[in-house]
């Protein structure tokens, strides 16, 4: 019987460990309560609080998580949504390797246009463009497009693999870390709603270490 108890205890510890890994997702932007937290508008190396610029504003019109999102209008290369990580969130970046975020594109009847997102990490290791590491839930990359006649409302999840950045950080805490998302389009369809920014482990790692085990999601704003 002691042997059985020992196996049970070991099994319990293993399940607990797997649950901890599977629950490693950290929400860094849900924008509830119109609280800018560490989010802002980034321009020429300076970040101002989110909501100060009218082309990036809190909205209750179309959210994928909760009731609020960030509405982006007049999208262009000078329109940059940014997140300045504090110490705890820098550790969360180190403990994961993928950034996910949702974008809602409203229904449109306009034809043949596109929208894209460029992703940059600014840290002690320099200004590193990770746009080439972006994929989306429709099987594409950092850009989405519309054909003739436009289309219905779309919800697209973008994924950014920043494991190459982890190699540069080498497990060490950074003195600063900024995430910058640059928005651009062809000036035809210039409204999008961004929401539910979160950090997660690699999908393969989640599957191997017990995908589906319940765990609380931590939130950092």
N, C-alpha and C positions, 0 to 999 in steps of 0.2 A: 504493500500500500504506500509506504513512503516514496517508492519509486514513481508511482502514479502521481502523487502530489507534486513531486519534483518536475515531472513532465508537464503537468498542468500549469505549474508556475512559470516554467520556461515558455510554454505556449502563450500564456497570458502576456508575458513580457514582450514576446515577439509581435503579437497582435498590437500591443500598445505602441511599440516602436514603429510598426508599419503605419498605424493610424497617424502618428506624429508626422511622418514623412508625407503621407497622402494629404494631410491638412495644412501643408506648408504654404498654400496660396495666401497671398497678402494683397488686399485691396488698397491701392494708393490713391484712387480717385473715384468716388461715387457721387460727389458734389451735392449730397443731401444738405438741406438747410441753407443752400447758397453760400456755403462756407468755403472760401478760397484755400484755406489751409496753406499748403506749400506750393500751390499752383499759381501760375501767373502768365503774363504776356511778356515774351522775351524779344528784345530788339537791341541790336548793336551791343550785346554783352550785358545788358541790364534787364532785370526782371521786375515788373510792376505787378501788383496783386490782380488776380483774375477778376474781371468785372470792370476794371478801369478803362478798358478799350471796348468800344461799342460793337466791334466785329467779333468779339469773343465774350459771350455773356451767358449767365445762368439762364436755364429755360426749363419750364415744366411741360413743354410741348411734346417732346418725344424722347423718352428715356428707356434704356434696356434694363436698368437696375434701379429700383426705387422710383422716386418721383421726379428727380432732377437730372439734367444733363448740361453739357456746354454747347450752345448754339454757335456755330461758326458761319459767318457771312462774309462776302467779298473776299474769298480766299485767294491768297497770293503768297509769293515767297517771303514777303515781309510780315506775314501773319504767322506767328509762332506761339504755340501753347507749350509751356515749360513747367517742369517740376523740379524743385530744389530739395534734394533729399537731406533729412537730418541724420544724426548718427544711427538711430535705430533702423531707419529705412535703408541706409547704406548697407547695414548688415543684412537686411532682407534681400537686397540686390545680390549680395555675395552668396547668399544661401539658395538662390534660385538661378535660372538661366534663360527664362523666357518672359517677355512682356506681352500681355494680351490686352486689347481694347476693342470696344464695339463702336461702330459708326452706323447711324441711321441716315439713309438718303431718302428724302420724301418722294412721293410719286411725282412724275414729270411727264410732259408730253413733248418736250424738246428732244431733238434728234442728234445723234452722233457727237457726244461730248464725253469728257473724262474728268476724274478727280484723282489726285494722288497725295501720298503722305511720305515725307522724308523724316528719318529718325537719326538723331545725333546724340551721343553721350559726350558730355563735357566734364572732364575730371582731371585729377593730377596727371593722368597719362595722356592728356591732350584732348583735342576736339576730333572725335572719331565718328565718321559717318557709317551707320549700320543699315542704310536703306536696302542694300543688296541682300540683307538677311530677312527681309519682310516677306511674309506669305499671307494669304487670306483664306477665309472659309469657303470661298467660291472656286478655289483652286488656282488663284492668280497670285500676283505679287503685291507691290505697294500701290498699284493703280487699278481703278475700276472704270468701266466705260459703259455707254449706252448706245444702242443701235437706233435704227429708224423708228420714229414714233415714241421714243423715250421708254418709260416702263413704270411698273408699280413700285411702291415703297420697298426698300431693300434694307436688310440688316446684315452687315458684314463684320465679321470679327477678324481683326488683323493680329498677326503673331510676329514677334521680333525675337529671333534667336541671338542673344548677346553673349554666348559662350566665349567668343573670341575676345570680348572685353574682359571677361573673367580671367583669361590667361594673362592679360596685361596687368590686372590688379593683383594677381598672384596671392589671393586670399587676404590681402592686407587692407585695412580700412583706409579710405581716401579722406583727405582733408576737406574735399568738396566734391559734389556730384550733381550735375544737372542733366535732366532728360529733356530734349527739345524736339517737339513734333512740328515740322513745317508743313503747312497746308497750301495746296495749289490746285488750280483747275483752269479750264479754258474759257472762264468768264460766262459760260452759258448756264450751268447748273451750279450755283454758288452758295448753297445752303447744306449744312451737314450737322448732325448732332452726335457729339462724342461722349462716351460714357463707359463706366465700369473698367477702369484701368487696374490691372492686377498683375502680380508677379507669381509665376508658377515654376515648378521643376520641369525638366524636359518630359514630353509626353511618354517617351519610352521608359524613363525612370519611374514615372507614376505607375505605369502598367506593371512593371516588374516588382514594384514594392507595395502592391496592394491597392490598386485603383478601386474606389468605391467604398473604402472604409470611411466612416463618418468622422467629421472633425470640424471645429469651429474655424471660420474664416476671420483672420485678423484684419483690421482696417487702419490705414494710416492716411491722414489727409495733409 
